[in-house]
Amino acid sequence: MKQNLIPEKQRLNELDDQFTRELDLMLPEVLRKFSEEKGKECSIHSLHGTIGSKNNTYVDSVHSQFSDPSDFVAKWIKGFIEHIGEKGYSPLRNLMKDEIFRNYTLIFLKRNFYRNLIERTRSKPNENLWSIWFGSGKFFWGLIIAPICKIDGWTNDVSEVRRADYMYWTVGHVMSTGLVDPENNEQYEFTVVNYLLVFYKSILKRISNSFYEKQIFDLYVEYLKESEDPLSEPFLIPEFRYAGLEVEHEHRLDFTVLNSHTMEMIGFEFSPHSTHMSVKATKGKKQKELNSELSTKWSREMLKRNKYFVSYGITTITFADSDLVDVPNCFAQMRKFLSNRPIEIVNLEEQIEKLNKI
C-alpha cells in the first residue's frame, strides 16, 4: 500500500518545519558554494530561485502528476540531467556533484512537493465514480472511495477521498474499504485477498447467467493469483449499474475496468446475436418490420454506450459471436487494460547514480 500522501494540516506543518530546520543547518555552507560558483555574493532568494524556478524546465510540474516526493524529485533530476546534456553549462552542474549542495536541493524539492501537495499528487476522479454500484437484480454491492453511511444512505466522506492510501478501484481499494451491502447497511469486508477471490467466484460468478461471463470470472481470478502485486490490480467490476441504486434495471456493463494507474475507463460487453440483436416471433413479419425492430435494439445499445461515455468517460468494447468462440482471447484483450501502467516510472536511486557520472 502506498503511504498516505494527504496527511492532516498539522502533519504538513510538522514536515515543513522539519525540512526548514534541515535546510537552515546547511544553508551557510550551501550559500557559500553557490556564491563561489556564480562568482559573486548571492542571497538565499537567488539560491532558491535558481532551484525552484527550474520546476517547469526540468519537469512539467504544472501538468504532471506525481505519486510521492521521490517520484517528483526523481523526475526533476532526470530533467536536470537531460537539460544540461542539451544546454551544456548550468550553475547547478558542478554544484549537484557536491554532497551537501545536493542534499540541500533534494530536501528543498521535497519541501516544495508538500507545500504544493494537491497540485503535485493525483487528480480527483470524476465525482460520478466516487461511488460505484454493481450487480444484477437484488444482488448488488457498492465500491465507494471513502464510504460513510448517513440517514439518506451511503455516500463518501468528502474530506477523506483524497486521503485514501490505496489506488482507486483496485483490489487494494476493496480490501481497505470492503464492499457496501446496501440492503443491510453494512460493509462486506475481506481480511485476506484469497477471501475476496472466493467471493468473486462463489458469489459474483454464480449470479451471472452468461456462460461467457463465467469464464471471464475464472480467468480474472487466475490473473490475480499470478500477479506479483494483486493489491495494485484494478478490480474487474461485473455488471456496473449506470443509475446506481436509483433505477434497478437501467443499463449495466458486463465488465468494467477503471484503471487508476492510467485513468483508462473501459467497459466490455459480451453481445452474442442470440441475446442482444434477435427478434422474437418473426413469422409473418415483413422485412421492413424486422429491420425496424433491429434498428430499435441497436439504438438502445448505442444510447447505453453513449450514456456511459458522457456520464463516466467509459468507452465500450464489444465482443460479438465471432470473438466469443475464443473467450480466453477476449480476456487477453481485457488483460491489456488491467495491466496497463504509466509508461515511465523514474527511480530516484538510479537518477542519483547517473548524476554522479555527469
Secondary structure, DSSP 8 states (H G I E B T S, - for coil): ----S---HHHHHHHHHHHHHHHHHHHHHHHHHHHHHHTS---HHHHHHHHHTTHHHHS-TTT---SSHHHHHHHHHHHHHHHHHHH---HHHHHTTSHHHHHHHHHHHHHHHHHTHHHHS-----GGGSEEEEEETTEEEEEESSEEEETTEEEE-HHHHTT-SS-TTBHHHHHHH-EEETTTTEEE--SSHHHHHHHIIIIIHHH---HHHHHHHHHHHHHHHH-S-GGGSB--EEEEETTTTSSSSS-EEEEEEEETTTTEEEEEEE--HHHHS--S--TT--HHHHHHHHHHHHHHHHHHHHHHHHHH--EEEEE-HHHHT-HHHHHHHHHHHHH---S----HHHHHHHHTT-
